[in-house]
Amino acid sequence: MSGDVLGGKIPEFGKKTAPADGTGLSGLSAFAAGGGARNFAEISAIVMIAVAIIGGAELWIRLAEIPQYVMPAPSTIVWALFADFGFIAPHLGHTLVELFVGYSIGAAIGLLLAAVITQFPFVEKVVAPYILMLVTTPMLALVPLLILRFGFGYEPRIIAVALASGPMVMINAATGFRRTDLAKIALARSFGASTFQIFLKIRIPMAMPMIIVGLMIGAIFGLLTAVGAEMVGGGFGLGNRLTTFSATLQMPQFFAVILILSILGILIYITFFLIGKKWASWEA
């Protein structure tokens, strides 16, 4: 697995807008400082589009008299979210526990493996086939086997989240470690810097944008895997609520859970983007 296979350019978290051919988060979303809404007209346009989409959907569903069990109106979904949030909240807590624990384990192992394989090519040759296997294998297919071994508790879900998020973190971190400026490394070696000092002072800071992107992608993959694992088996979690609400035709509650998951995904993106603005704001 070469550096070219593992990724492209290092993303930029600086204040300037990312170039057209870059991969920086600043070029992907209006949350970026360079690409966000900067004046009242832009903010008004964003709000008006949202109002038009939501209002249009509300009007169309009501005029077409679409049954609630087929597609509830946006107002009904929001009402269900607030009315039943006390019932949904404990399941949200279960999902967050699975996500945080599994993601922490997977991200830590992924970062460690990325550091090892970039320093020891032989280890990469041994580990790469298994990493590719994890990346290409849907983790949800393993959940029933994990349930048979560990039961219907947290364990199989946490393992699935770790297996889903770890490779994403490792691949992006390894890409960042490899794309360090060789001139800086040569200069550091000429001053007598050790391999560990070079890795700590040069490779890690310069790889930070890719590391943060990997952590963000890993978190999103972990969330999707946690919800999918909850849908496969177990009596708690947002995924379990999706299955239950769908089976009982409680579609307002079903879409309320979908809305919660969407908000979680957006919060994950914003969190890592802000981390990137603080810790990787230099220009690549």
SULRAGI-V403555 format. One record per backbone hydrogen bond with DSSP energy under -1.0 kcal/mol. CO is the residue of the C=O (numbers start at 0). NH is the residue of the N-H. E is the energy in kcal/mol with one decimal. If there is no record, write none. Layout:
[[CO | NH | E] [CO | NH | E]]
This chain:
[[1 | 5 | -1.5] [18 | 21 | -1.5] [23 | 26 | -1.5] [24 | 27 | -2.1] [28 | 31 | -1.5] [31 | 35 | -1.3] [38 | 42 | -2.1] [39 | 43 | -2.7] [40 | 44 | -2.1] [41 | 45 | -2.1] [42 | 46 | -2.4] [43 | 47 | -2.7] [44 | 48 | -2.3] [45 | 49 | -2.1] [46 | 50 | -2.7] [47 | 51 | -2.6] [48 | 52 | -2.5] [49 | 53 | -2.7] [50 | 54 | -3.0] [51 | 55 | -2.3] [52 | 56 | -2.3] [53 | 57 | -2.5] [54 | 58 | -2.7] [55 | 59 | -2.7] [56 | 60 | -2.4] [57 | 61 | -1.9] [58 | 62 | -2.8] [59 | 63 | -2.4] [60 | 65 | -2.0] [66 | 69 | -1.5] [66 | 70 | -2.2] [72 | 76 | -2.0] [73 | 77 | -2.4] [74 | 78 | -2.2] [75 | 79 | -2.3] [76 | 80 | -2.2] [77 | 81 | -2.0] [78 | 82 | -2.8] [79 | 83 | -2.5] [83 | 87 | -2.0] [84 | 88 | -3.1] [87 | 91 | -2.0] [88 | 92 | -2.2] [89 | 93 | -1.8] [90 | 94 | -2.1] [91 | 95 | -2.3] [92 | 96 | -2.1] [93 | 97 | -2.2] [94 | 98 | -2.4] [95 | 99 | -3.0] [96 | 100 | -2.4] [97 | 101 | -2.1] [98 | 102 | -2.6] [99 | 103 | -2.1] [100 | 104 | -2.1] [101 | 105 | -2.6] [102 | 106 | -3.1] [103 | 107 | -2.0] [104 | 108 | -2.3] [105 | 109 | -2.5] [106 | 110 | -2.6] [107 | 111 | -2.1] [108 | 112 | -2.6] [109 | 113 | -2.3] [110 | 114 | -2.1] [111 | 115 | -2.1] [112 | 116 | -2.9] [113 | 117 | -1.4] [115 | 119 | -2.2] [119 | 123 | -1.4] [120 | 124 | -1.9] [121 | 125 | -1.5] [122 | 126 | -2.7] [123 | 127 | -3.2] [126 | 130 | -2.0] [127 | 131 | -2.6] [128 | 132 | -1.7] [129 | 133 | -2.1] [130 | 134 | -2.4] [131 | 135 | -2.3] [132 | 136 | -1.2] [137 | 140 | -1.5] [138 | 141 | -1.5] [141 | 145 | -2.4] [142 | 146 | -2.7] [143 | 147 | -2.1] [144 | 148 | -1.5] [145 | 149 | -3.2] [146 | 150 | -2.6] [153 | 157 | -2.6] [154 | 158 | -2.5] [155 | 159 | -2.0] [156 | 160 | -2.4] [157 | 161 | -2.5] [158 | 162 | -2.5] [159 | 163 | -1.7] [160 | 164 | -2.6] [161 | 165 | -2.3] [164 | 168 | -2.0] [165 | 169 | -2.6] [166 | 170 | -2.6] [167 | 171 | -1.7] [168 | 172 | -2.5] [169 | 173 | -2.7] [170 | 174 | -1.9] [171 | 175 | -2.1] [172 | 176 | -2.6] [173 | 177 | -1.9] [174 | 178 | -1.4] [180 | 184 | -1.5] [181 | 185 | -2.7] [182 | 186 | -2.3] [183 | 187 | -2.4] [184 | 188 | -2.5] [185 | 189 | -2.0] [187 | 192 | -2.4] [188 | 191 | -1.9] [193 | 197 | -2.5] [194 | 198 | -2.3] [195 | 199 | -2.6] [196 | 200 | -3.0] [197 | 201 | -2.2] [197 | 202 | -2.1] [198 | 203 | -2.3] [201 | 205 | -2.1] [202 | 206 | -1.9] [206 | 210 | -2.4] [207 | 211 | -2.6] [208 | 212 | -2.1] [209 | 213 | -2.5] [210 | 214 | -2.5] [211 | 215 | -2.3] [212 | 216 | -2.7] [213 | 217 | -2.8] [214 | 218 | -2.1] [215 | 219 | -2.1] [216 | 220 | -2.8] [217 | 221 | -2.4] [218 | 222 | -2.2] [219 | 223 | -2.3] [220 | 224 | -2.4] [221 | 225 | -2.6] [222 | 226 | -2.3] [223 | 227 | -2.4] [224 | 228 | -2.8] [225 | 229 | -1.9] [226 | 230 | -1.6] [227 | 231 | -1.2] [228 | 232 | -1.6] [236 | 240 | -1.8] [237 | 241 | -2.2] [238 | 242 | -1.9] [239 | 243 | -2.5] [240 | 244 | -3.0] [241 | 245 | -2.1] [242 | 246 | -2.2] [243 | 247 | -1.9] [244 | 249 | -2.6] [248 | 250 | -1.4] [249 | 253 | -2.1] [250 | 254 | -2.7] [251 | 255 | -1.6] [252 | 256 | -1.9] [253 | 257 | -1.7] [254 | 258 | -2.2] [255 | 259 | -1.9] [256 | 260 | -2.4] [257 | 261 | -2.1] [258 | 262 | -2.2] [259 | 263 | -2.3] [260 | 264 | -2.2] [261 | 265 | -2.2] [262 | 266 | -2.5] [263 | 267 | -2.2] [264 | 268 | -2.1] [265 | 269 | -2.7] [266 | 270 | -2.6] [267 | 271 | -2.1] [268 | 272 | -2.3] [269 | 273 | -2.5] [270 | 274 | -2.0] [271 | 275 | -2.4] [272 | 276 | -2.2] [273 | 277 | -1.4] [274 | 278 | -2.8] [275 | 279 | -2.2]]
